[in-house]
Amino acid sequence: QVQPVESGGGLVQPGGSLRLSCAAPSSIAPFNTMGWYRQAPGKERELVAQISRDGYTIYGESAKGRFTISRDVAKNTMYLQMNSLEPEDAGVYFCNTFPTRLMSWGQGTQVTVSS
């Protein structure tokens, strides 16, 4: 099945920054709203931010003011710039279409926030 490829995660200290990338198939990415999802240990996967094919963005409460979602349509790639990271931001980050999931879940990229 079709699935995206997430990258850019890692270990960062509280207050640090990371930039995540999501490469999605050209048959899907340019035509759909895309979203970044986070799954923390023991918790349900939740939507962190979304971006429409026209570039309109919506953020979850925890991401507002600290995260920026963007996309490069020509490269079929979506990004999530995360600043002022907090331990609560830790988890595996996935990307997919929103609201309907059109792709299989990828491997995700692990974000760890710890001193």
mmCIF file of the C-alpha atoms, coordinates in Angstrom:
data_MODEL
# 
_entry.id   MODEL 
# 
loop_
_atom_site.group_PDB 
_atom_site.id 
_atom_site.type_symbol 
_atom_site.label_atom_id 
_atom_site.label_alt_id 
_atom_site.label_comp_id 
_atom_site.label_asym_id 
_atom_site.label_entity_id 
_atom_site.label_seq_id 
_atom_site.pdbx_PDB_ins_code 
_atom_site.Cartn_x 
_atom_site.Cartn_y 
_atom_site.Cartn_z 
_atom_site.occupancy 
_atom_site.B_iso_or_equiv 
_atom_site.pdbx_formal_charge 
_atom_site.auth_seq_id 
_atom_site.auth_comp_id 
_atom_site.auth_asym_id 
_atom_site.auth_atom_id 
_atom_site.pdbx_PDB_model_num 
ATOM 1   C CA . GLN A 1 1   ? 0.000  0.000  0.000  1.00 0.00 ? 1   GLN A CA 1 
ATOM 2   C CA . VAL A 1 2   ? 0.948  3.622  -0.428 1.00 0.00 ? 2   VAL A CA 1 
ATOM 3   C CA . GLN A 1 3   ? 2.604  5.162  2.589  1.00 0.00 ? 3   GLN A CA 1 
ATOM 4   C CA . PRO A 1 4   ? 4.533  8.329  3.441  1.00 0.00 ? 4   PRO A CA 1 
ATOM 5   C CA . VAL A 1 5   ? 8.095  8.553  4.748  1.00 0.00 ? 5   VAL A CA 1 
ATOM 6   C CA . GLU A 1 6   ? 8.697  10.669 7.851  1.00 0.00 ? 6   GLU A CA 1 
ATOM 7   C CA . SER A 1 7   ? 12.104 11.885 8.981  1.00 0.00 ? 7   SER A CA 1 
ATOM 8   C CA . GLY A 1 8   ? 13.831 14.508 11.098 1.00 0.00 ? 8   GLY A CA 1 
ATOM 9   C CA . GLY A 1 9   ? 13.091 13.338 14.607 1.00 0.00 ? 9   GLY A CA 1 
ATOM 10  C CA . GLY A 1 10  ? 15.661 12.952 17.336 1.00 0.00 ? 10  GLY A CA 1 
ATOM 11  C CA . LEU A 1 11  ? 16.650 13.787 20.882 1.00 0.00 ? 11  LEU A CA 1 
ATOM 12  C CA . VAL A 1 12  ? 16.454 17.426 21.854 1.00 0.00 ? 12  VAL A CA 1 
ATOM 13  C CA . GLN A 1 13  ? 16.628 19.325 25.112 1.00 0.00 ? 13  GLN A CA 1 
ATOM 14  C CA . PRO A 1 14  ? 13.612 21.231 26.405 1.00 0.00 ? 14  PRO A CA 1 
ATOM 15  C CA . GLY A 1 15  ? 13.439 24.535 24.582 1.00 0.00 ? 15  GLY A CA 1 
ATOM 16  C CA . GLY A 1 16  ? 15.132 23.122 21.507 1.00 0.00 ? 16  GLY A CA 1 
ATOM 17  C CA . SER A 1 17  ? 13.909 22.794 17.931 1.00 0.00 ? 17  SER A CA 1 
ATOM 18  C CA . LEU A 1 18  ? 13.417 20.108 15.326 1.00 0.00 ? 18  LEU A CA 1 
ATOM 19  C CA . ARG A 1 19  ? 12.190 20.120 11.742 1.00 0.00 ? 19  ARG A CA 1 
ATOM 20  C CA . LEU A 1 20  ? 10.267 17.092 10.598 1.00 0.00 ? 20  LEU A CA 1 
ATOM 21  C CA . SER A 1 21  ? 9.775  16.129 6.961  1.00 0.00 ? 21  SER A CA 1 
ATOM 22  C CA . CYS A 1 22  ? 7.129  14.003 5.289  1.00 0.00 ? 22  CYS A CA 1 
ATOM 23  C CA . ALA A 1 23  ? 7.573  12.704 1.757  1.00 0.00 ? 23  ALA A CA 1 
ATOM 24  C CA . ALA A 1 24  ? 4.296  11.560 0.251  1.00 0.00 ? 24  ALA A CA 1 
ATOM 25  C CA . PRO A 1 25  ? 3.378  10.142 -3.157 1.00 0.00 ? 25  PRO A CA 1 
ATOM 26  C CA . SER A 1 26  ? 2.765  12.646 -5.909 1.00 0.00 ? 26  SER A CA 1 
ATOM 27  C CA . SER A 1 27  ? -0.581 10.980 -6.604 1.00 0.00 ? 27  SER A CA 1 
ATOM 28  C CA . ILE A 1 28  ? -1.853 11.998 -3.167 1.00 0.00 ? 28  ILE A CA 1 
ATOM 29  C CA . ALA A 1 29  ? 0.047  14.861 -1.533 1.00 0.00 ? 29  ALA A CA 1 
ATOM 30  C CA . PRO A 1 30  ? -0.793 17.769 -3.876 1.00 0.00 ? 30  PRO A CA 1 
ATOM 31  C CA . PHE A 1 31  ? -4.520 17.086 -3.888 1.00 0.00 ? 31  PHE A CA 1 
ATOM 32  C CA . ASN A 1 32  ? -5.340 16.626 -0.235 1.00 0.00 ? 32  ASN A CA 1 
ATOM 33  C CA . THR A 1 33  ? -5.180 18.250 3.138  1.00 0.00 ? 33  THR A CA 1 
ATOM 34  C CA . MET A 1 34  ? -2.224 16.778 4.974  1.00 0.00 ? 34  MET A CA 1 
ATOM 35  C CA . GLY A 1 35  ? -1.682 16.470 8.681  1.00 0.00 ? 35  GLY A CA 1 
ATOM 36  C CA . TRP A 1 36  ? 0.959  15.736 11.278 1.00 0.00 ? 36  TRP A CA 1 
ATOM 37  C CA . TYR A 1 37  ? -0.070 13.328 13.999 1.00 0.00 ? 37  TYR A CA 1 
ATOM 38  C CA . ARG A 1 38  ? 1.610  12.454 17.276 1.00 0.00 ? 38  ARG A CA 1 
ATOM 39  C CA . GLN A 1 39  ? 1.370  9.292  19.291 1.00 0.00 ? 39  GLN A CA 1 
ATOM 40  C CA . ALA A 1 40  ? 2.773  9.516  22.783 1.00 0.00 ? 40  ALA A CA 1 
ATOM 41  C CA . PRO A 1 41  ? 3.429  6.376  24.829 1.00 0.00 ? 41  PRO A CA 1 
ATOM 42  C CA . GLY A 1 42  ? 0.189  4.930  26.107 1.00 0.00 ? 42  GLY A CA 1 
ATOM 43  C CA . LYS A 1 43  ? -1.937 7.516  24.319 1.00 0.00 ? 43  LYS A CA 1 
ATOM 44  C CA . GLU A 1 44  ? -4.082 7.671  21.219 1.00 0.00 ? 44  GLU A CA 1 
ATOM 45  C CA . ARG A 1 45  ? -2.685 9.143  18.034 1.00 0.00 ? 45  ARG A CA 1 
ATOM 46  C CA . GLU A 1 46  ? -3.735 12.780 17.798 1.00 0.00 ? 46  GLU A CA 1 
ATOM 47  C CA . LEU A 1 47  ? -3.663 15.431 15.128 1.00 0.00 ? 47  LEU A CA 1 
ATOM 48  C CA . VAL A 1 48  ? -1.073 18.123 15.796 1.00 0.00 ? 48  VAL A CA 1 
ATOM 49  C CA . ALA A 1 49  ? -1.498 20.343 12.736 1.00 0.00 ? 49  ALA A CA 1 
ATOM 50  C CA . GLN A 1 50  ? -3.009 20.289 9.269  1.00 0.00 ? 50  GLN A CA 1 
ATOM 51  C CA . ILE A 1 51  ? -2.443 22.124 6.023  1.00 0.00 ? 51  ILE A CA 1 
ATOM 52  C CA . SER A 1 52  ? -4.835 22.292 3.083  1.00 0.00 ? 52  SER A CA 1 
ATOM 53  C CA . ARG A 1 53  ? -3.746 21.977 -0.513 1.00 0.00 ? 53  ARG A CA 1 
ATOM 54  C CA . ASP A 1 54  ? -4.116 25.782 -0.678 1.00 0.00 ? 54  ASP A CA 1 
ATOM 55  C CA . GLY A 1 55  ? -1.833 26.292 2.304  1.00 0.00 ? 55  GLY A CA 1 
ATOM 56  C CA . TYR A 1 56  ? -4.476 27.026 4.941  1.00 0.00 ? 56  TYR A CA 1 
ATOM 57  C CA . THR A 1 57  ? -3.265 25.825 8.325  1.00 0.00 ? 57  THR A CA 1 
ATOM 58  C CA . ILE A 1 58  ? -4.925 24.743 11.561 1.00 0.00 ? 58  ILE A CA 1 
ATOM 59  C CA . TYR A 1 59  ? -3.083 23.841 14.747 1.00 0.00 ? 59  TYR A CA 1 
ATOM 60  C CA . GLY A 1 60  ? -3.950 21.856 17.806 1.00 0.00 ? 60  GLY A CA 1 
ATOM 61  C CA . GLU A 1 61  ? -3.858 23.754 21.069 1.00 0.00 ? 61  GLU A CA 1 
ATOM 62  C CA . SER A 1 62  ? -0.497 22.345 22.118 1.00 0.00 ? 62  SER A CA 1 
ATOM 63  C CA . ALA A 1 63  ? 1.119  23.389 18.830 1.00 0.00 ? 63  ALA A CA 1 
ATOM 64  C CA . LYS A 1 64  ? -0.163 26.938 18.560 1.00 0.00 ? 64  LYS A CA 1 
ATOM 65  C CA . GLY A 1 65  ? 2.579  29.549 18.640 1.00 0.00 ? 65  GLY A CA 1 
ATOM 66  C CA . ARG A 1 66  ? 5.380  26.991 18.668 1.00 0.00 ? 66  ARG A CA 1 
ATOM 67  C CA . PHE A 1 67  ? 4.960  24.763 15.607 1.00 0.00 ? 67  PHE A CA 1 
ATOM 68  C CA . THR A 1 68  ? 4.727  25.720 11.953 1.00 0.00 ? 68  THR A CA 1 
ATOM 69  C CA . ILE A 1 69  ? 3.389  23.376 9.306  1.00 0.00 ? 69  ILE A CA 1 
ATOM 70  C CA . SER A 1 70  ? 4.273  23.964 5.668  1.00 0.00 ? 70  SER A CA 1 
ATOM 71  C CA . ARG A 1 71  ? 4.428  22.117 2.386  1.00 0.00 ? 71  ARG A CA 1 
ATOM 72  C CA . ASP A 1 72  ? 6.395  22.186 -0.840 1.00 0.00 ? 72  ASP A CA 1 
ATOM 73  C CA . VAL A 1 73  ? 3.937  21.019 -3.472 1.00 0.00 ? 73  VAL A CA 1 
ATOM 74  C CA . ALA A 1 74  ? 6.607  20.674 -6.154 1.00 0.00 ? 74  ALA A CA 1 
ATOM 75  C CA . LYS A 1 75  ? 8.553  18.268 -3.936 1.00 0.00 ? 75  LYS A CA 1 
ATOM 76  C CA . ASN A 1 76  ? 5.495  16.458 -2.532 1.00 0.00 ? 76  ASN A CA 1 
ATOM 77  C CA . THR A 1 77  ? 6.924  17.171 0.901  1.00 0.00 ? 77  THR A CA 1 
ATOM 78  C CA . MET A 1 78  ? 5.397  18.531 4.079  1.00 0.00 ? 78  MET A CA 1 
ATOM 79  C CA . TYR A 1 79  ? 7.290  19.940 7.051  1.00 0.00 ? 79  TYR A CA 1 
ATOM 80  C CA . LEU A 1 80  ? 6.730  20.599 10.716 1.00 0.00 ? 80  LEU A CA 1 
ATOM 81  C CA . GLN A 1 81  ? 9.017  23.141 12.333 1.00 0.00 ? 81  GLN A CA 1 
ATOM 82  C CA . MET A 1 82  ? 8.855  22.620 16.077 1.00 0.00 ? 82  MET A CA 1 
ATOM 83  C CA . ASN A 1 83  ? 10.287 25.263 18.399 1.00 0.00 ? 83  ASN A CA 1 
ATOM 84  C CA . SER A 1 84  ? 10.343 25.628 22.178 1.00 0.00 ? 84  SER A CA 1 
ATOM 85  C CA . LEU A 1 85  ? 9.909  21.888 22.545 1.00 0.00 ? 85  LEU A CA 1 
ATOM 86  C CA . GLU A 1 86  ? 8.578  20.537 25.819 1.00 0.00 ? 86  GLU A CA 1 
ATOM 87  C CA . PRO A 1 87  ? 8.700  17.015 27.268 1.00 0.00 ? 87  PRO A CA 1 
ATOM 88  C CA . GLU A 1 88  ? 4.973  16.761 26.506 1.00 0.00 ? 88  GLU A CA 1 
ATOM 89  C CA . ASP A 1 89  ? 5.767  17.036 22.788 1.00 0.00 ? 89  ASP A CA 1 
ATOM 90  C CA . ALA A 1 90  ? 7.577  13.717 22.798 1.00 0.00 ? 90  ALA A CA 1 
ATOM 91  C CA . GLY A 1 91  ? 6.245  10.794 20.811 1.00 0.00 ? 91  GLY A CA 1 
ATOM 92  C CA . VAL A 1 92  ? 6.259  9.273  17.376 1.00 0.00 ? 92  VAL A CA 1 
ATOM 93  C CA . TYR A 1 93  ? 5.198  11.699 14.683 1.00 0.00 ? 93  TYR A CA 1 
ATOM 94  C CA . PHE A 1 94  ? 3.359  10.496 11.619 1.00 0.00 ? 94  PHE A CA 1 
ATOM 95  C CA . CYS A 1 95  ? 1.949  12.198 8.567  1.00 0.00 ? 95  CYS A CA 1 
ATOM 96  C CA . ASN A 1 96  ? -1.081 11.337 6.489  1.00 0.00 ? 96  ASN A CA 1 
ATOM 97  C CA . THR A 1 97  ? -4.005 12.917 4.742  1.00 0.00 ? 97  THR A CA 1 
ATOM 98  C CA . PHE A 1 98  ? -6.769 14.525 6.773  1.00 0.00 ? 98  PHE A CA 1 
ATOM 99  C CA . PRO A 1 99  ? -9.538 13.952 7.689  1.00 0.00 ? 99  PRO A CA 1 
ATOM 100 C CA . THR A 1 100 ? -9.751 10.753 5.690  1.00 0.00 ? 100 THR A CA 1 
ATOM 101 C CA . ARG A 1 101 ? -6.608 8.659  5.876  1.00 0.00 ? 101 ARG A CA 1 
ATOM 102 C CA . LEU A 1 102 ? -5.728 7.754  2.299  1.00 0.00 ? 102 LEU A CA 1 
ATOM 103 C CA . MET A 1 103 ? -2.384 6.102  2.985  1.00 0.00 ? 103 MET A CA 1 
ATOM 104 C CA . SER A 1 104 ? -1.110 3.399  5.264  1.00 0.00 ? 104 SER A CA 1 
ATOM 105 C CA . TRP A 1 105 ? 0.705  4.680  8.299  1.00 0.00 ? 105 TRP A CA 1 
ATOM 106 C CA . GLY A 1 106 ? 4.436  5.056  7.767  1.00 0.00 ? 106 GLY A CA 1 
ATOM 107 C CA . GLN A 1 107 ? 7.154  4.220  10.275 1.00 0.00 ? 107 GLN A CA 1 
ATOM 108 C CA . GLY A 1 108 ? 6.928  7.646  11.838 1.00 0.00 ? 108 GLY A CA 1 
ATOM 109 C CA . THR A 1 109 ? 9.805  9.593  13.326 1.00 0.00 ? 109 THR A CA 1 
ATOM 110 C CA . GLN A 1 110 ? 10.610 9.557  17.032 1.00 0.00 ? 110 GLN A CA 1 
ATOM 111 C CA . VAL A 1 111 ? 10.853 12.824 18.941 1.00 0.00 ? 111 VAL A CA 1 
ATOM 112 C CA . THR A 1 112 ? 12.370 12.730 22.411 1.00 0.00 ? 112 THR A CA 1 
ATOM 113 C CA . VAL A 1 113 ? 12.543 15.841 24.571 1.00 0.00 ? 113 VAL A CA 1 
ATOM 114 C CA . SER A 1 114 ? 14.747 15.413 27.566 1.00 0.00 ? 114 SER A CA 1 
ATOM 115 C CA . SER A 1 115 ? 17.591 17.074 29.408 1.00 0.00 ? 115 SER A CA 1 
# 
